[in-house]
Amino acid sequence: MTASPTIGQEIDTGTPELLCSLRDRVAIITFNRPDARNALSDQLTPALRRMIRRMGDDPAVGALLLTGTGTAFCAGGDVKGMGDRASGAELSQADKVARLRERQRTLTGALVGVRKPTIAALPGAAAGAGLAIALACDLRIAAESAFLATGYARIALTGDYGISWLLTRLAGPARARELMFFGERIDARRGEALGLINRVVPDAELQAAALAWAARLAAGPTEAFAGIKDNLDHALTADFLSSLDHEADNMVAAAGTMAHREAVRAFVEKRPPDFSCTS
């Protein structure tokens, strides 16, 4: 079993292309290919999969914060590498599909499945699969100079890593089609208006604002957040009565936790709750 990192510890990801550290119970996962606008690579992407799984399971971590160095969040796949006809040439069509399915499930699939709050902090471009990764997080905070772009149609591709599902649910079917068909850059303020970004801040304030947001969630009731995420995920596909029943299960379970008892005591005593003693 891998030991939990200590506060402020830098965590070895296996590659300098992805950085990870723990601060205030927040796992800060940083894309670190600024010269390539933090595009995914054969080194960065497997490391990202490992860190999502490890930080999502680590009890010392209360929230995940994904961001990028330089002036981009993540520009998606390396388009230059896509032209390499030798890549996967030995695989059948079925094998290629199976490989992509597995890669998707263990990246954005795993990120959506994390039962802790997840935040994407966008210093700049989030495009293609990079946009899908940002949308797979629970919340997004962006610098004013950031922008979003699907980009798939521009290189005659159809979309991957859940981009269609995520865009449809966050922006609606008509907007999702517009964004996928045209692939135009959407600035941060328009992204906020479309429901794709939760908050826009001045560029110089992004890092501090994102960490403050994440730290506030990381100090919160971890079990309750897991139940809240479970309820919201269930509501995407369930009818109202099924959602009522599902909420009842989680509500009764939450009412029996130490975190709930601490929150009630804190309310009565007119003080902030301390959930560190309940985890």
N, C-alpha and C positions, 0 to 999 in steps of 0.2 A: 504494500500500500504506500502511495506517495504521501509524504508528510505535507501538512498544510503550510503555506508560506507564512512568514511573519510579517507584521505591519511594515510597509515601506520596502519590502524585499523585492528585488528584481527576480523574475522567474524565468528560467531557461526554457525557451520555446523550441530549441534545436536549430534555429536559424536567425541571423541578424535581420532578416526581412520581416520578422514579426516580433514585436516587443510585448512584454507583459509584466505588470507589477501590481502589488496589492497596497491600497491606501484607503484607510477609513472603511474597511470591509468592502471596498470596491475593487474588482479586478479590472484594471485598465489594459485593454488589448489594443495594440497600435500597429496598423499597417505601416511598414517602414521601407518603402521603395519610392522615395520622393522623386527620383529622377524619372521614374516610369509612372508617375501619378498614382502610385500604390496599386498598380495593376496586379491581379492574381498571378501566381507563378507556381512552378512545380515544387518550390521550397516553401513559399508563403502559405499556399492553400492547405496542404496537409497539416502544417503547424497550427493554422487557424482551427481546423477540425479538432485537433487534440486539445487546444486551449478551451474551446467552447465546452467540450465534454468534461475536461478536468475542472474548470472553474465553475461550471454548472453544478457539479457534484460536490464541490468542496464546502464543508460546513463553515469554514472561515470566511467565505465569500457571501455577501448579502446582495450584491448587484453586479452586473457586468456593464462596462462602458467601452464601446468600440469607437475608435477614431483613427486618424491617419496623420502622419508627419507631412510637413510641407503644406502645399496649397490644394491638396485633394484628400477626400475620404478614401475612395477606391474607384478606379476607372474601369473596373470589371476585368474581363479576360484580356490577355495580351493579343491584340489583333494581328500583329506581325507574325506571331507563332501559329495563328490559325491557318496561314497559307502553307504550312509545312505538310505536304501531302504524305510524307512518310509517317507522320504521327498516327498511330493506331491502324496503319494500312493493313496489318496482318489480321485484324479483327473482322468478324462478320458483322453485318448490320445489327443483328440481335445482340451480339456481344457489346457493341458500341452503346446501344440503348441501355443494356444492363449496367454498364460501367457508369454512364451518366446518371442513371437513377440512383445508384449507390452513392455517388459523389454529392448529388443534391440532397439526399436524405441525411447524410452525415454532416452537411454544412448548414444550409438554411433550415432544413428539416429539424436538425438538432437544436438550432438557435431558437426556433419557434417553440420547441419542446422544453426549453429551460424553464423551470418553475420559479425563477427569481426575476425581478425586474431587470430588463435589458434596455440600454440606451445607446443610440448612435449619435455621435457628435461629429458634425460635418464641417470641416474647415474649408472645403471646396467641393470639387466635383464628386458626385455619386452617380455612376453610369453603368448601364448594363447589369451584369451580375453584382457589381458593387452597389447599385441601387437596390437590387433584390435583398442584399445583406442588410442594408440600412432599414428597409421596409419590414424585414423579418424581426427587427427589434421592437420592443413595446412602444418606445418613444423615440423621437428624433428632435435634436436641437441643432440649429444650423447657424453658421456665421452669415452675415449679410451678403458676403461675396460668393457664397456657395450656390451651386446649381445642381439640378437633377436632369438626367436624360436616360431614356431607355436604350436608344442606340442600335437595337437589333435590326430593324428594317434597313438601316443605312448600310449594313453589311450582309443583307439578304438572309437574315436569320430570324427565327420565330420567338425566341425567348426561353429562358431556363431559370433554374433555382427559385421557382415559385413566383416569378414576376407577374404573371397573368392573374393568379389568385390574389396576390397581395394588392396589386393596383386596383382590381375590381372591387375589393372590399373596402379599401381606404378612399378611393376617389370615385367609385361608381362605374358602371359598365360603359357609359358613353365617354367619360373622360379617359378611362383606361384604353379604349380603342383609339382615341385621339393621340394619346401619349405614345402608344405602341406603333401606330401607323406612321406618324410624322417624325418621331424621335427627336423633337426639338428641345433645346435647352429650356428648362423651367427654372427661373430664378427663385431664390429662397422665399421671398414674399409671396409669389404666386403659389409656390409649393405649400406654404402655410394656408393660403386661402382654399386650396384644393383638398386640404386635410392630410397631406403627405408629410408635413412638418408640424411639430407641436409648438415650437418656439424659435424665434429668430432673434439673435443678439449681435451687437457689434463684433467685428472680427477679433478685436483685442480681448474681448470678454468671454470668448467661447470656452476656452479651457477651464477657467475658474467656474463659469456658470454650469457647465456640464458636470464637473466633479461635485459641485455643491448639490446639484439635483440628484446625482447618483448616490452620494453619501447620505442624503436625507432618506432615500429609499432603503439603502443598505442598513440603516439603523432602525428600520421599521419592523413590523411583525412578519417574519419570513413565512411562517406557516399560513398566515392569512393571505399574504400576497399570492402564494401558490394556489390557494383555493379560489381567490378572485380571478386569477388567470384561467383556471380550470372552468369556472362559470362562464367567463367571456368567450373562451374557445368553444364551449358546448353551445352557446347561444348562436354561433354562426350558422349552425346547421339544424338546430332543434326548433320545434314549435314552442309557443308560450307555455303551455301546460307542462311540457317536458322540462323546460327551463326552470319552472317553479319547483318541480320535484328535485331537480339537480341542485338548485340553490338550497333547498331544505336539508339535503344530505350534508352539504359542506358547511352550512350555517350551524347545525347542531354539533358537528365535529369541532368547529372553531370555538364554540361556546365552552367546550371542555378543556381548552388548552391553557397552559400557564401564561401564555402571552395575553390571552383575554383577561385573565384574572389580574395580571399586572396592569393592564390598561384601565380596568375599572378602578383599581386602587389609586392609580395616578389621577384619574378624573376626580375621584372623591377628595383626594389630598391636594388637588389643584397644583400638580407638578407634571413635567413631561414624563412619559413612561420610559422605563429602562428595559428594553427587550434583550439586552445582553445576558441577563440572568435567566432567560427562558429558553435559550438555544443550546 
